[in-house]
């Protein structure tokens, strides 16, 4: 949007992505300025995936991972394998935060 006598000094992009990690539904959310990388990634995890027999749609794990922050919160009793899931989420979020800037630019250009 152009406004008379104003210029754009920054553009923030907000992304929400959903996928599967270790058989669980994961939603990742992050914001970043165009041409830069996100500083933080928020996540929420639902056990299983839609259509599974025991799928409830309730978040059992959420948190934020950033350059100087790691916060995780379990919303129900932990199960065997949950810490392996947290480790995989840490790695995934770290990849998003520390990816090469050229990859971000290529992704933006390919969606135009």
C-alpha positions as CSV (number, residue, x, y, z in Angstrom):
1,X,0.0,0.0,0.0
2,X,1.3,3.4,-0.9
3,X,0.6,6.4,1.2
4,X,1.4,9.9,-0.2
5,X,4.7,11.3,1.3
6,X,5.6,8.0,3.0
7,X,7.9,5.2,2.0
8,X,8.1,1.6,3.2
9,X,11.0,1.2,5.7
10,X,10.3,-2.4,6.6
11,X,7.9,-5.3,5.7
12,X,7.2,-8.0,8.1
13,X,6.2,-11.4,6.9
14,X,4.2,-13.8,9.1
15,X,4.2,-17.5,8.4
16,X,2.3,-20.4,9.9
17,X,3.2,-23.9,8.7
18,X,1.7,-27.2,9.6
19,X,3.4,-30.6,9.3
20,X,4.1,-33.9,11.0
21,X,7.0,-34.7,13.3
22,X,7.3,-38.2,14.8
23,X,3.7,-38.9,14.0
24,X,2.4,-35.8,15.7
25,X,0.8,-32.7,14.2
26,X,3.0,-29.6,14.5
27,X,2.3,-26.0,13.8
28,X,5.2,-23.6,13.5
29,X,4.7,-19.8,13.5
30,X,7.3,-17.1,12.9
31,X,7.6,-13.5,11.7
32,X,10.5,-11.9,9.9
33,X,11.4,-8.8,8.0
34,X,11.6,-9.2,4.3
35,X,15.2,-10.3,3.4
36,X,16.0,-11.3,7.0
37,X,15.6,-14.4,9.1
38,X,13.2,-15.0,12.0
39,X,14.6,-14.5,15.5
40,X,12.0,-16.8,17.2
41,X,9.8,-19.7,16.2
42,X,6.7,-20.6,18.2
43,X,5.3,-24.1,18.0
44,X,2.4,-26.2,19.2
45,X,2.0,-30.0,19.0
46,X,-1.1,-32.2,19.0
47,X,-0.6,-35.9,19.5
48,X,-1.3,-37.9,16.4
49,X,-2.9,-36.5,13.3
50,X,-6.5,-35.9,12.1
51,X,-8.2,-39.2,11.4
52,X,-6.2,-41.2,13.9
53,X,-8.3,-43.3,16.4
54,X,-7.1,-41.4,19.5
55,X,-6.7,-37.9,17.9
56,X,-8.2,-35.2,20.2
57,X,-7.0,-32.1,18.5
58,X,-5.8,-30.8,21.9
59,X,-2.3,-29.2,22.2
60,X,-0.1,-31.3,24.5
61,X,3.2,-29.3,24.0
62,X,3.9,-25.7,23.0
63,X,6.8,-23.3,23.2
64,X,9.1,-20.9,21.6
65,X,12.6,-21.3,20.4
66,X,14.9,-18.4,19.5
67,X,18.4,-17.1,19.3
68,X,18.5,-16.7,23.1
69,X,15.4,-18.6,24.2
70,X,14.1,-22.1,24.6
71,X,10.7,-22.4,26.3
72,X,8.7,-25.6,26.3
73,X,5.5,-26.4,28.2
74,X,3.8,-29.7,28.4
75,X,0.0,-29.4,28.8
76,X,-0.5,-33.0,29.8
77,X,1.5,-35.9,31.2
78,X,4.6,-36.6,29.3
79,X,5.0,-40.0,27.4
80,X,7.9,-42.0,26.3
81,X,9.4,-40.4,23.3
82,X,8.3,-36.8,24.1
83,X,11.9,-35.6,24.8
84,X,13.0,-37.0,21.4
85,X,10.2,-35.0,19.9
86,X,11.4,-31.9,21.7
87,X,14.9,-32.5,20.4
88,X,13.6,-32.8,16.8
89,X,11.6,-29.6,17.2
90,X,14.7,-27.8,18.5
91,X,16.7,-28.9,15.4
92,X,13.8,-27.9,13.1
93,X,13.4,-24.5,14.6
94,X,17.2,-24.0,14.7
95,X,17.2,-24.7,10.9
96,X,14.6,-22.0,10.4
97,X,16.4,-19.4,12.5
98,X,19.9,-20.2,11.1
99,X,19.2,-20.9,7.5
100,X,21.2,-19.1,4.8
101,X,19.8,-15.7,3.8
102,X,20.1,-16.7,0.2
103,X,17.6,-19.6,0.8
104,X,15.1,-17.1,2.2
105,X,15.5,-14.9,-0.8
106,X,15.1,-17.8,-3.2
107,X,11.9,-18.9,-1.5
108,X,10.4,-15.4,-1.6
109,X,11.3,-15.1,-5.4
110,X,9.8,-18.5,-6.2
111,X,6.5,-17.6,-4.7
112,X,6.1,-14.4,-6.8
